[in-house]
């Protein structure tokens, strides 16, 4: 543990697995106490990959506690503002402060714009964009009242800077997070709160549902050209050289930890690509 975030408290949404879990463990290793939340149940039949479970969230808790840090966990749907406000109130009661928010929770589904159901469109927009606003709405007043400044990291996507066919609702939600980030950076800046968005691409998590992607690409092959190939990264496995295509959640956590800490104190209102350069293709 480096203790660069010693004495600080980080709230992470979508923390039961994938990126959220990796961010929780990394920030705990940096010295922060953790508030970990996740919905831990299906949110819509239109989201076809398995959602996290209570056992997944319990494993995140175990991993955080193994670092020696404290953790408050709860099964919360980020679309529920009242539940998030209660969570933040409980955070302040237990820890006395809230310094870092990693707005990570999100969902994805596939389809052409004019063929999506209302439920499919509304679910992605409501979780990714409206739910993130509700996280901010619950957290920022407490951060201001605490008077410690802080850092808010909004997890957008490469689809938040470049629209992608086959998931326009997802791209619209992630583009919306950029506007939310930049406006909040201005509004909250006077309170010492920094706000930035990160834009990962091709992260190895359950959201990257290969079968669903291949189904739409095989049906509409022209869509594939909008998805840049990820450069391979040399890796070693069992002492043997190899190549890694998808990024790991932990690689994204390196950026999250930097944005949470004092080394990025001059950075606010920025969009940071976490994609091995694919946004330039």
TORKOL-764556 format. One record per residue: residue number from 0; residue in three letters; y, x, z of N, C-alpha, C in turn. Coordinates in steps of 0.02 Angstrom, whole numbers, plus 32768, in hexadecimal, padded with zeros to 4 digits. Example, Ala and Ser with C-alpha at 12.3 -4.5 7.8 and 13.67 -1.06 7.14 Angstrom:
2
NODE    n  res  n_north  n_east  n_up  ca_north  ca_east  ca_up  c_north  c_east  c_up
NODE    0  ALA     7EE4    8294  8186      7F1F     8267   8186     7F5B    8294  8186
NODE    1  SER     7F90    8282  8162      7FCB     82AC   8165     8002    8285  818A
This chain:
281
NODE    n  res  n_north  n_east  n_up  ca_north  ca_east  ca_up  c_north  c_east  c_up
NODE    0  UNK     7FC4    802A  8000      8000     8000   8000     803E    802C  8000
NODE    1  UNK     806D    801D  7FD2      80A9     8046   7FCD     80E1    802F  7FFB
NODE    2  UNK     80DF    7FF0  8012      8111     7FD4   8041     8156    7FD0  8023
NODE    3  UNK     815B    7FD0  7FE0      819D     7FC8   7FC1     81BC    7F84  7FCD
NODE    4  UNK     8192    7F53  7FDE      81AA     7F0F   7FEC     819E    7EFB  8034
NODE    5  UNK     8197    7F2B  805F      818B     7F1F   80A6     81C0    7EF0  80C3
NODE    6  UNK     81AA    7EBD  80E7      81D8     7E8E   8107     81EE    7E55  80DB
NODE    7  UNK     81D7    7E54  809D      81EB     7E1E   806F     81B2    7DEC  8066
NODE    8  UNK     81C4    7DB1  804E      8195     7D7B   8045     8198    7D63  7FFD
NODE    9  UNK     815E    7D5C  7FDE      815B     7D49   7F97     8133    7D08  7F90
NODE   10  UNK     8150    7CD9  7F6D      812F     7C9A   7F5B     8117    7CA0  7F13
NODE   11  UNK     80D6    7C92  7F08      80B8     7C99   7EC6     8095    7C58  7EB5
NODE   12  UNK     80A8    7C3A  7E7D      8086     7BFD   7E66     804E    7C0F  7E36
NODE   13  UNK     801C    7BE3  7E33      7FE2     7BF2   7E09     7FBD    7C2F  7E21
NODE   14  UNK     7FB5    7C35  7E63      7F9D     7C73   7E81     7F52    7C76  7E8B
NODE   15  UNK     7F2D    7C43  7E77      7EE6     7C41   7E87     7EBD    7C73  7E5F
NODE   16  UNK     7ED5    7C86  7E24      7EAE     7CB4   7DFA     7EDD    7CD2  7DC5
NODE   17  UNK     7EC2    7CFB  7D99      7EE7     7D14   7D60     7F24    7D3B  7D74
NODE   18  UNK     7F5A    7D30  7D4F      7F98     7D54   7D5D     7FB1    7D46  7DA3
NODE   19  UNK     7FAF    7D08  7DB9      7FC9     7CF7   7DFB     7FA7    7D1D  7E33
NODE   20  UNK     7F65    7D21  7E2F      7F41     7D48   7E62     7F54    7D91  7E5E
NODE   21  UNK     7F57    7DAC  7E22      7F68     7DF3   7E1B     7FAD    7E01  7E37
NODE   22  UNK     7FDC    7DD4  7E2B      8020     7DDE   7E46     8020    7DDA  7E92
NODE   23  UNK     7FFA    7DAB  7EAE      7FF7     7DA5   7EF7     7FDC    7DE4  7F16
NODE   24  UNK     7FA5    7DFE  7EFB      7F86     7E39   7F18     7FB3    7E76  7F0F
NODE   25  UNK     7FD3    7E7C  7ED6      7FFE     7EB6   7ECA     803B    7EB5  7EF9
NODE   26  UNK     805B    7E7B  7F00      8095     7E79   7F2C     8081    7E83  7F75
NODE   27  UNK     8046    7E6B  7F87      802D     7E79   7FCB     8022    7EC4  7FD5
NODE   28  UNK     8006    7EE4  7FA2      7FFD     7F2D   7FA7     803F    7F52  7FAA
NODE   29  UNK     8074    7F33  7F92      80B6     7F51   7F96     80D7    7F42  7FD9
NODE   30  UNK     80B6    7F19  8004      80CF     7F0D   8047     80E8    7EC6  8055
NODE   31  UNK     80E8    7E9A  8023      8102     7E57   802D     80CE    7E29  804C
NODE   32  UNK     80E4    7DFA  8076      80BB     7DC2   8089     80BD    7D8F  8051
NODE   33  UNK     8088    7D67  804A      807E     7D3F   800E     8077    7CF5  801F
NODE   34  UNK     8098    7CCC  7FF6      808D     7C84   7FF6     806C    7C74  7FB3
NODE   35  UNK     802E    7C5E  7FB4      8006     7C55   7F78     7FF5    7C0B  7F6E
NODE   36  UNK     800A    7BEF  7F36      7FFA     7BA9   7F29     7FDB    7BA0  7EE5
NODE   37  UNK     7FB4    7B6B  7EDF      7F95     7B5A   7E9F     7F7F    7B11  7EA3
NODE   38  UNK     7F78    7AF1  7E6A      7F65     7AAB   7E69     7F1B    7AA2  7E79
NODE   39  UNK     7EF1    7AD1  7E65      7EAA     7AD1   7E76     7E84    7A92  7E62
NODE   40  UNK     7E97    7A74  7E2A      7E74     7A3A   7E10     7E8D    7A2E  7DC8
NODE   41  UNK     7E69    7A07  7DA1      7E80     79F7   7D5D     7EC3    79D3  7D5E
NODE   42  UNK     7EEC    79E1  7D2C      7F2D     79BF   7D27     7F30    798E  7CEE
NODE   43  UNK     7F03    7995  7CBC      7F02     7968   7C83     7EC3    7976  7C5B
NODE   44  UNK     7EA6    7941  7C3E      7E6D     794B   7C12     7E7F    7972  7BD4
NODE   45  UNK     7EC0    7976  7BC3      7ED6     799A   7B88     7ED5    79E6  7B92
NODE   46  UNK     7ED1    79FC  7BD1      7EC9     7A43   7BE0     7E7F    7A4F  7BE9
NODE   47  UNK     7E60    7A70  7BB7      7E17     7A70   7BB3     7DF5    7AAB  7BD6
NODE   48  UNK     7E19    7ADF  7BE8      7DF8     7B16   7C0C     7DF4    7B05  7C56
NODE   49  UNK     7DC4    7B20  7C7A      7DBB     7B0F   7CC1     7DF8    7B24  7CEA
NODE   50  UNK     7E0E    7AF8  7D15      7E45     7B07   7D41     7E2C    7B2B  7D80
NODE   51  UNK     7E58    7B4D  7DA5      7E42     7B6F   7DE1     7E2A    7B3E  7E16
NODE   52  UNK     7E04    7B59  7E46      7DE7     7B31   7E7A     7E01    7B48  7EBE
NODE   53  UNK     7DF4    7B20  7EF3      7E06     7B37   7F36     7DE5    7B79  7F48
NODE   54  UNK     7DA8    7B84  7F30      7D86     7BC4   7F3D     7DAB    7BFF  7F1D
NODE   55  UNK     7DC8    7BF3  7EE1      7DF0     7C27   7EC1     7E2D    7C39  7EEC
NODE   56  UNK     7E4E    7C07  7F07      7E88     7C14   7F31     7E74    7C37  7F71
NODE   57  UNK     7E3B    7C23  7F8C      7E22     7C45   7FC9     7E13    7C8F  7FBC
NODE   58  UNK     7DFC    7C9E  7F80      7DF0     7CE4   7F6F     7E31    7D0C  7F6A
NODE   59  UNK     7E65    7CEC  7F4F      7EA6     7D0D   7F4F     7EBD    7D1C  7F96
NODE   60  UNK     7EB5    7CEB  7FC2      7EC7     7CF5   8008     7EA1    7D30  8025
NODE   61  UNK     7E60    7D33  8018      7E37     7D69   8032     7E50    7DAD  8019
NODE   62  UNK     7E60    7DB1  7FDA      7E77     7DF0   7FBD     7EBA    7E05  7FD9
NODE   63  UNK     7EE7    7DD5  7FE4      7F28     7DE5   8001     7F1F    7DFD  8049
NODE   64  UNK     7EF6    7DD9  8070      7EEC     7DEC   80B5     7ECA    7E31  80BA
NODE   65  UNK     7EA3    7E43  8089      7E83     7E85   8089     7EB5    7EBD  8083
NODE   66  UNK     7EF2    7EAE  806B      7F27     7EE1   8068     7F4A    7EEA  80AC
NODE   67  UNK     7F3C    7EBC  80DA      7F5D     7EBF   811B     7F9A    7E93  8120
NODE   68  UNK     7FAA    7E6F  80EA      7FE5     7E44   80EB     7FD3    7DFC  80FF
NODE   69  UNK     8004    7DD6  8114      7FFA     7D90   8125     8000    7D65  80E7
NODE   70  UNK     7FDE    7D2B  80E9      7FE0     7CFF   80AF     7FDF    7CB6  80C7
NODE   71  UNK     8009    7C8E  80A7      8009     7C46   80AF     7FF3    7C29  806C
NODE   72  UNK     7FBE    7C02  806B      7FA6     7BE5   802D     7FA4    7B99  8032
NODE   73  UNK     7FAA    7B79  7FF8      7FA9     7B30   7FF7     7F98    7B18  7FB1
NODE   74  UNK     7F73    7AE1  7FAD      7F67     7AC1   7F6D     7FA1    7A93  7F5E
NODE   75  UNK     7FCA    7AA8  7F2D      8007     7A84   7F1D     800D    7A7F  7ED1
NODE   76  UNK     801D    7A44  7EB9      802E     7A3A   7E73     8079    7A47  7E6C
NODE   77  UNK     808C    7A77  7E41      80D3     7A88   7E3D     80FD    7A50  7E21
NODE   78  UNK     80DE    7A1C  7E07      8104     79E1   7DF0     811B    79B6  7E2B
NODE   79  UNK     8104    79C6  7E67      8114     799F   7EA3     814C    79C3  7ECA
NODE   80  UNK     8189    79AC  7EC0      81C2     79CE   7EE0     81BF    79C8  7F2C
NODE   81  UNK     81AD    798E  7F46      81AB     7986   7F8F     8179    79B6  7FAE
NODE   82  UNK     813F    79BE  7F8E      810C     79EC   7FA9     8125    7A34  7FA8
NODE   83  UNK     8149    7A46  7F73      8164     7A8A   7F70     819B    7A95  7FA3
NODE   84  UNK     81C5    7A63  7FAE      81F9     7A69   7FE1     81DA    7A70  8026
NODE   85  UNK     81A4    7A4B  8034      8183     7A52   8074     8164    7A97  807B
NODE   86  UNK     8148    7AB0  8045      812B     7AF3   8045     815F    7B28  8056
NODE   87  UNK     8199    7B22  8036      81CE     7B53   8043     81E6    7B4E  808B
NODE   88  UNK     81ED    7B10  80A5      8200     7B08   80EB     81CD    7B28  811A
NODE   89  UNK     818D    7B20  810A      8159     7B3F   8132     815A    7B8B  812C
NODE   90  UNK     816C    7BA3  80F1      8173     7BEC   80E6     81A9    7C09  8113
NODE   91  UNK     81E2    7BE7  8114      821A     7BFF   813E     8207    7BFB  8188
NODE   92  UNK     81E3    7BC6  819B      81CF     7BC0   81E1     819E    7BF8  81F5
NODE   93  UNK     8170    7C09  81C8      813D     7C3B   81D8     8156    7C82  81D0
NODE   94  UNK     817C    7C8F  819B      8190     7CD4   818C     81D9    7CE3  8198
NODE   95  UNK     8202    7CAE  819C      8249     7CB8   81A9     8274    7CC7  816C
NODE   96  UNK     8255    7CCC  8131      827C     7CDE   80F6     8252    7CD2  80B7
NODE   97  UNK     8273    7CD3  807E      8252     7CD2   803C     827C    7CFD  800E
NODE   98  UNK     825D    7D31  7FF3      8282     7D63   7FCC     8270    7D65  7F82
NODE   99  UNK     8233    7D53  7F73      8219     7D5C   7F2F     81F6    7D1C  7F1A
NODE  100  UNK     8203    7D06  7EDD      81DF     7CCE   7EC0     81C2    7CE5  7E7D
NODE  101  UNK     8181    7CDD  7E74      8161     7CE9   7E34     8149    7CA6  7E1A
NODE  102  UNK     8170    7C89  7DEC      8160     7C47   7DD0     812F    7C51  7D97
NODE  103  UNK     80EF    7C50  7DA8      80BA     7C65   7D7A     8091    7C2B  7D5F
NODE  104  UNK     808D    7BF4  7D83      805F     7BBE   7D71     8071    7BA1  7D2D
NODE  105  UNK     803D    7B94  7D05      8047     7B75   7CC4     8005    7B62  7CA5
NODE  106  UNK     8008    7B36  7C72      7FCD     7B20   7C4F     7FD9    7B23  7C03
NODE  107  UNK     7FA2    7B1F  7BDE      7FA5     7B27   7B95     7F71    7AF8  7B75
NODE  108  UNK     7F84    7ADB  7B3C      7F53     7AB7   7B13     7F67    7AC2  7ACA
NODE  109  UNK     7F3F    7AA7  7A9C      7F48     7AB7   7A55     7F4B    7A77  7A2B
NODE  110  UNK     7F72    7A7A  79F5      7F76     7A42   79C6     7FB6    7A46  799E
NODE  111  UNK     7FB6    7A24  7965      7FF4     7A21   793D     8024    79EF  795C
NODE  112  UNK     8064    79FB  7952      8099     79D5   7974     8090    798A  796B
NODE  113  UNK     8086    7974  792D      8086     792C   791F     8042    790C  792E
NODE  114  UNK     8013    7934  7944      7FD1     7919   7955     7FC2    7919  79A0
NODE  115  UNK     7FEF    7936  79C8      7FE5     7936   7A10     7FEF    78F1  7A2E
NODE  116  UNK     7FCA    78E3  7A63      7FD7     78A6   7A89     8013    78B1  7AB6
NODE  117  UNK     8030    787B  7ACC      8067     7881   7AFD     8050    78A5  7B3B
NODE  118  UNK     8014    7896  7B52      7FFB     78B7   7B8E     7FF6    7903  7B85
NODE  119  UNK     7FDE    7917  7B4A      7FD8     795F   7B3D     801C    7981  7B3E
NODE  120  UNK     804C    7964  7B1B      808F     7980   7B1A     80AD    7980  7B60
NODE  121  UNK     80AB    7946  7B81      80CC     793E   7BC2     80AE    796B  7BF7
NODE  122  UNK     806C    7974  7BF6      804C     799E   7C29     8066    79E5  7C26
NODE  123  UNK     8067    7A03  7BEB      807D     7A48   7BE4     80C7    7A4F  7BF6
NODE  124  UNK     80F1    7A22  7BDE      8138     7A26   7BEE     8143    7A1B  7C39
NODE  125  UNK     811F    79EB  7C55      812B     79D9   7C9B     8114    7A0F  7CCB
NODE  126  UNK     80DB    7A2F  7CBC      80C4     7A65   7CE6     80EE    7AA4  7CDC
NODE  127  UNK     80F3    7ABB  7C9E      8111     7AFC   7C90     815C    7AFE  7C9B
NODE  128  UNK     817F    7ACC  7C84      81C8     7ACC   7C88     81E1    7AA5  7CC4
NODE  129  UNK     81CF    7A65  7CC9      81E7     7A3D   7D01     81CB    7A56  7D44
NODE  130  UNK     818C    7A6B  7D44      816F     7A85   7D82     8190    7AC5  7D99
NODE  131  UNK     81A1    7AF1  7D69      81C5     7B2E   7D7B     820A    7B1E  7D96
NODE  132  UNK     822C    7AEC  7D78      826D     7AD8   7D94     8264    7ABF  7DDB
NODE  133  UNK     822F    7A9A  7DE9      8224     7A80   7E2C     8216    7AB9  7E5E
NODE  134  UNK     81F4    7AED  7E47      81EB     7B28   7E71     822E    7B47  7E83
NODE  135  UNK     8258    7B4F  7E51      829B     7B6B   7E5C     82C4    7B3D  7E89
NODE  136  UNK     82C0    7AFD  7E7C      82E7     7ACC   7EA4     82D3    7AD0  7EEE
NODE  137  UNK     8293    7ADB  7EFA      827B     7ADF   7F3F     828D    7B21  7F60
NODE  138  UNK     828A    7B58  7F3A      8290     7B9B   7F57     82D6    7BB5  7F5E
NODE  139  UNK     8300    7BA9  7F2C      8341     7BCA   7F2B     836E    7BB7  7F66
NODE  140  UNK     8373    7B78  7F7A      839D     7B69   7FB5     8388    7B90  7FF3
NODE  141  UNK     8347    7B98  7FFE      8330     7BBE   8038     8341    7C08  8031
NODE  142  UNK     833C    7C23  7FF5      834E     7C69   7FEA     8398    7C74  7FF6
NODE  143  UNK     83C1    7C46  7FDF      8409     7C4C   7FEA     8419    7C49  8035
NODE  144  UNK     83FA    7C19  8057      8408     7C10   809F     83F2    7C4E  80C6
NODE  145  UNK     83BB    7C6D  80B2      83A3     7CA9   80D5     83D3    7CE3  80CD
NODE  146  UNK     83F7    7CE5  8095      842A     7D17   808C     8412    7D5D  807D
NODE  147  UNK     83D3    7D62  8065      83B7     7DA4   8057     83B6    7DB6  800D
NODE  148  UNK     83D4    7D8B  7FE3      83CE     7D96   7F9B     8387    7D89  7F86
NODE  149  UNK     8370    7DAD  7F54      832B     7DA6   7F40     8321    7DAC  7EF6
NODE  150  UNK     82E3    7DA2  7EE0      82D0     7DA8   7E9A     82A3    7D6E  7E86
NODE  151  UNK     82B5    7D4E  7E50      828B     7D19   7E34     8271    7D31  7DF0
NODE  152  UNK     822F    7D30  7DE9      8210     7D45   7DAB     81EF    7D08  7D8C
NODE  153  UNK     8206    7CF3  7D53      81EC     7CB9   7D30     81BD    7CD1  7CFA
NODE  154  UNK     817E    7CBB  7CFE      814C     7CD0   7CCE     814F    7CA2  7C91
NODE  155  UNK     816F    7CBA  7C5D      8171     7C96   7C1E     8136    7CAE  7BF4
NODE  156  UNK     8141    7CC2  7BB8      810B     7CD6   7B8A     812A    7CF4  7B4C
NODE  157  UNK     8102    7D18  7B25      811B     7D2C   7AE4     812E    7CEF  7ABB
NODE  158  UNK     810F    7CB6  7AC9      8120     7C77   7AA8     8163    7C5C  7AC0
NODE  159  UNK     8182    7C7D  7AF1      81C4     7C69   7B07     81FC    7C8B  7AE1
NODE  160  UNK     81EA    7CBA  7AB6      821C     7CDB   7A8C     820D    7CD3  7A42
NODE  161  UNK     81CF    7CBD  7A32      81BA     7CB4   79ED     818D    7C77  79EA
NODE  162  UNK     81A3    7C43  79C7      817B     7C06   79C4     8138    7C13  79A3
NODE  163  UNK     8104    7BF4  79BC      80C1     7BFE   79A1     80A3    7BBB  798B
NODE  164  UNK     8089    7BB8  794E      806B     7B79   7937     802A    7B6A  795C
NODE  165  UNK     801D    7B2A  7965      7FE0     7B16   7987     7FEA    7B0A  79D1
NODE  166  UNK     8022    7B21  79EC      8032     7B13   7A33     807D    7B0E  7A3D
NODE  167  UNK     809C    7AE4  7A13      80E5     7ADE   7A15     80FF    7AC5  7A57
NODE  168  UNK     80D8    7A9A  7A79      80EE     7A81   7ABB     80F0    7ABA  7AED
NODE  169  UNK     80BF    7AE7  7AE8      80BE     7B23   7B13     80FA    7B50  7B04
NODE  170  UNK     8106    7B5C  7AC3      813E     7B86   7AB0     8180    7B66  7AC6
NODE  171  UNK     8186    7B24  7ABE      81C4     7B02   7AD4     81CF    7B0A  7B1F
NODE  172  UNK     8199    7B03  7B45      819F     7B0B   7B8E     81B3    7B52  7BA0
NODE  173  UNK     8197    7B83  7B7F      81A4     7BC8   7B8F     81E9    7BDE  7B75
NODE  174  UNK     8200    7BC3  7B3D      8245     7BCF   7B28     8275    7BB0  7B5B
NODE  175  UNK     8263    7B75  7B75      828D     7B55   7BA7     8294    7B80  7BE6
NODE  176  UNK     8260    7BA4  7BF7      8264     7BD0   7C32     8296    7C09  7C28
NODE  177  UNK     82A0    7C1E  7BEA      82D3     7C52   7BDD     8318    7C37  7BED
NODE  178  UNK     8327    7BFB  7BD7      8368     7BDD   7BE7     8370    7BD3  7C32
NODE  179  UNK     833B    7BBD  7C52      833C     7BB4   7C9A     8349    7BF6  7CBE
NODE  180  UNK     8327    7C2A  7CA7      8330     7C6D   7CC4     8379    7C84  7CBF
NODE  181  UNK     8394    7C7F  7C84      83D7     7C9B   7C78     840D    7C74  7C9C
NODE  182  UNK     8406    7C32  7C9E      8437     7C0A   7CC3     8432    7C17  7D0E
NODE  183  UNK     83F5    7C1C  7D27      83ED     7C28   7D6F     8405    7C6D  7D82
NODE  184  UNK     83FC    7C9E  7D56      8415     7CE1   7D65     8461    7CE0  7D70
NODE  185  UNK     8484    7CB8  7D4A      84CD     7CB2   7D52     84DD    7C8B  7D92
NODE  186  UNK     84BC    7C53  7D9C      84CD     7C28   7DD4     84BA    7C47  7E18
NODE  187  UNK     8482    7C6A  7E1A      846A     7C85   7E5A     8481    7CCD  7E66
NODE  188  UNK     84A0    7CEB  7E34      84B4     7D31   7E3A     84E4    7D3E  7E73
NODE  189  UNK     8510    7D0F  7E81      8541     7D1A   7EB6     8520    7D1D  7EFB
NODE  190  UNK     84E1    7D07  7EFF      84BC     7D09   7F3F     848D    7D45  7F42
NODE  191  UNK     8493    7D72  7F12      8469     7DAD   7F11     8422    7DA0  7EFA
NODE  192  UNK     8418    7D68  7ED7      83D6     7D57   7EBE     83D2    7D68  7E74
NODE  193  UNK     83A3    7D92  7E62      8399     7DA4   7E1D     8363    7D78  7DFE
NODE  194  UNK     836A    7D69  7DBE      833A     7D3D   7D9B     832A    7D5B  7D57
NODE  195  UNK     82EB    7D66  7D4A      82D5     7D81   7D09     8297    7D5D  7CF2
NODE  196  UNK     828C    7D5C  7CB1      824E     7D40   7C97     8225    7D78  7C77
NODE  197  UNK     81E3    7D72  7C7E      81B6     7DA1   7C5E     818E    7D7B  7C29
NODE  198  UNK     8179    7DA0  7BF5      815B     7D80   7BBA     811A    7DA2  7BA7
NODE  199  UNK     80E4    7D92  7BCC      80A4     7DB1   7BBE     8085    7D96  7B7D
NODE  200  UNK     8056    7DBD  7B63      8031     7DA9   7B26     7FE9    7DC1  7B2C
NODE  201  UNK     7FBA    7D96  7B1C      7F73     7DA7   7B1A     7F5B    7DC6  7B5C
NODE  202  UNK     7F60    7D9F  7B91      7F48     7DB4   7BD2     7F02    7D97  7BDD
NODE  203  UNK     7ED5    7DBD  7BF7      7E90     7DA9   7C00     7E8A    7D7B  7C3D
NODE  204  UNK     7E96    7D3A  7C32      7E90     7D07   7C66     7E6D    7CCA  7C49
NODE  205  UNK     7E57    7C9A  7C73      7E36     7C5F   7C58     7E60    7C36  7C28
NODE  206  UNK     7EA3    7C3C  7C2B      7ECD     7C17   7BFC     7EC1    7C2C  7BB4
NODE  207  UNK     7EAE    7C6B  7BA9      7E9F     7C82   7B65     7E5A    7C68  7B54
NODE  208  UNK     7E58    7C2C  7B3A      7E1A     7C08   7B2C     7E06    7C16  7AE3
NODE  209  UNK     7DD9    7C45  7ADA      7DC9     7C5E   7A97     7DB0    7C26  7A69
NODE  210  UNK     7D86    7BFA  7A82      7D69     7BC6   7A58     7D9F    7B97  7A3D
NODE  211  UNK     7DCE    7B84  7A69      7E03     7B57   7A54     7E31    7B79  7A21
NODE  212  UNK     7E3F    7BB9  7A2C      7E69     7BDE   79FD     7E47    7BE4  79B9
NODE  213  UNK     7E08    7BF7  79B9      7DE4     7C00   797A     7DDD    7BBE  7954
NODE  214  UNK     7DD6    7B87  7979      7DD0     7B45   7959     7E0F    7B34  7932
NODE  215  UNK     7E4A    7B41  7951      7E87     7B2E   792D     7E97    7B61  78F6
NODE  216  UNK     7E86    7BA1  7901      7E93     7BD3   78CD     7E65    7BC8  7890
NODE  217  UNK     7E28    7BB3  789D      7DFA     7BA7   7865     7E0F    7B69  783E
NODE  218  UNK     7E2C    7B39  7861      7E43     7AFC   7840     7E85    7B06  781B
NODE  219  UNK     7EB0    7B31  7837      7EF1     7B3F   7819     7EFB    7B8B  7817
NODE  220  UNK     7EDB    7BAD  77E8      7EDB     7BF6   77E8     7F21    7C15  77E1
NODE  221  UNK     7F50    7BF2  77C5      7F94     7C0D   77BE     7FB4    7C19  7802
NODE  222  UNK     7F9E    7BF5  7835      7FBA     7BFE   7878     7FAD    7C43  7894
NODE  223  UNK     7F75    7C61  787F      7F60     7CA0   789C     7F93    7CD7  7891
NODE  224  UNK     7FB9    7CD3  785A      7FE8     7D07   7849     8023    7D0B  787A
NODE  225  UNK     802C    7CD6  78A2      8063     7CD6   78D3     804F    7CF6  7915
NODE  226  UNK     8010    7D0B  791A      7FF6     7D2A   7958     7FE7    7D73  794A
NODE  227  UNK     8013    7D9F  7962      800C     7DE6   7954     7FCE    7E02  7976
NODE  228  UNK     7FAA    7E2F  7955      7F72     7E50   7976     7F8B    7E7D  79AE
NODE  229  UNK     7F66    7E7E  79E5      7F78     7EA8   7A1D     7F5F    7EEF  7A11
NODE  230  UNK     7F8B    7F21  7A15      7F74     7F66   7A0E     7F41    7F77  7A44
NODE  231  UNK     7F0E    7F9C  7A31      7EDB     7FAF   7A61     7EF5    7FE5  7A90
NODE  232  UNK     7EDC    7FE3  7ACD      7EEF     8015   7AFF     7EB1    803E  7B11
NODE  233  UNK     7EB5    8080  7B0F      7E7B     80A9   7B23     7E6C    809E  7B6D
NODE  234  UNK     7E2D    8092  7B7C      7E17     8089   7BC1     7DD5    80AD  7BCB
NODE  235  UNK     7DC5    80B9  7C09      7D84     80D7   7C1A     7D5B    80A3  7C41
NODE  236  UNK     7D1C    809D  7C30      7CEF     806F   7C53     7CAE    8093  7C60
NODE  237  UNK     7C9B    8095  7C9F      7C5E     80B9   7CB2     7C5E    8100  7C99
NODE  238  UNK     7C99    811F  7C9A      7C9E     8164   7C85     7C9E    816F  7C3A
NODE  239  UNK     7C9C    8138  7C14      7C9B     813E   7BCB     7CDC    8125  7BAD
NODE  240  UNK     7CF6    8146  7B79      7D33     812E   7B5A     7D28    80EC  7B37
NODE  241  UNK     7D5D    80C3  7B35      7D58     8083   7B13     7D9D    8069  7B02
NODE  242  UNK     7DA0    802C  7AE9      7DE0     800D   7AD6     7DE5    7FC9  7AF7
NODE  243  UNK     7E22    7FB8  7B0C      7E30     7F77   7B2A     7E63    7F53  7AFF
NODE  244  UNK     7E53    7F16  7AEB      7E81     7EF0   7AC2     7EB0    7EC6  7AED
NODE  245  UNK     7E96    7E93  7B0F      7EC0     7E6A   7B39     7EDA    7E92  7B74
NODE  246  UNK     7F17    7E82  7B8A      7F32     7EA0   7BC6     7F12    7E80  7C04
NODE  247  UNK     7F12    7EA5  7C3B      7EF9     7E8A   7C7A     7F32    7E6A  7CA1
NODE  248  UNK     7F24    7E3A  7CCC      7F58     7E1F   7CF7     7F7B    7E54  7D20
NODE  249  UNK     7F56    7E87  7D34      7F73     7EBC   7D5E     7FA9    7EE3  7D39
NODE  250  UNK     7FA3    7EE8  7CF7      7FD7     7F0A   7CD0     8019    7EE3  7CD3
NODE  251  UNK     8013    7EA1  7CD2      804F     7E78   7CD9     806C    7E7F  7D20
NODE  252  UNK     8040    7E85  7D50      8056     7E8C   7D96     8080    7ECB  7DA1
NODE  253  UNK     8074    7EFE  7D7A      809E     7F3A   7D7E     80E7    7F28  7D72
NODE  254  UNK     80F3    7EFD  7D41      8137     7EE8   7D2F     8153    7EBA  7D65
NODE  255  UNK     8129    7E8C  7D7C      813F     7E5E   7DB2     8154    7E84  7DF0
NODE  256  UNK     812C    7EB5  7E03      813C     7EDD   7E3F     817E    7F02  7E37
NODE  257  UNK     818A    7F1C  7DFB      81C9     7F3F   7DEE     8204    7F0F  7DF3
NODE  258  UNK     81FE    7ED4  7DD5      8234     7EA3   7DD8     823F    7E88  7E1E
NODE  259  UNK     820B    7E87  7E47      8212     7E6E   7E8C     8234    7EA1  7EB8
NODE  260  UNK     8231    7EE0  7EA6      824A     7F15   7ED2     828F    7F2E  7EC2
NODE  261  UNK     82A6    7F5E  7EE9      82EA     7F77   7EE4     82F5    7FA3  7EA7
NODE  262  UNK     82C0    7FBB  7E88      82C7     7FE5   7E4D     82E4    7FC1  7E11
NODE  263  UNK     82E3    7F7E  7E13      82FF     7F56   7DDC     833E    7F32  7DF2
NODE  264  UNK     8361    7F4E  7E24      839A     7F2B   7E43     83D2    7F19  7E12
NODE  265  UNK     83D7    7F3C  7DDA      840C     7F2D   7DAA     83F6    7EFD  7D73
NODE  266  UNK     83B8    7EE6  7D76      839C     7EBD   7D40     839D    7E74  7D54
NODE  267  UNK     83C1    7E4B  7D2E      83C1     7E03   7D39     83D4    7DE0  7CF7
NODE  268  UNK     83B6    7DA6  7CEC      83C2     7D81   7CAF     83A3    7DA3  7C72
NODE  269  UNK     836D    7DC7  7C7C      834C     7DEB   7C46     8309    7DCC  7C34
NODE  270  UNK     82F7    7DD4  7BF5      82B6     7DBF   7BDC     828E    7DFF  7BCD
NODE  271  UNK     8257    7E08  7BF0      8232     7E47   7BEC     81EE    7E3A  7BCC
NODE  272  UNK     81E4    7E57  7B91      81A5     7E4F   7B6E     8170    7E7A  7B8F
NODE  273  UNK     8136    7E5D  7B9C      80FE     7E81   7BBA     80C4    7E78  7B88
NODE  274  UNK     80C5    7EA0  7B52      809B     7E8F   7B19     8087    7ECA  7AEE
NODE  275  UNK     808F    7F07  7B07      8080     7F44   7AE1     80A5    7F45  7A9E
NODE  276  UNK     80DF    7F26  7A9B      8109     7F2A   7A60     80FB    7EF7  7A2A
NODE  277  UNK     80CF    7EC6  7A36      80BE     7E97   7A01     80F8    7E6A  79ED
NODE  278  UNK     8129    7E61  7A19      8162     7E36   7A07     8189    7E53  79CD
NODE  279  UNK     8180    7E93  79C0      81A5     7EB3   7989     8181    7EAE  7947
NODE  280  UNK     8143    7E94  7947      811D     7E90   7909     8136    7E58  78DD
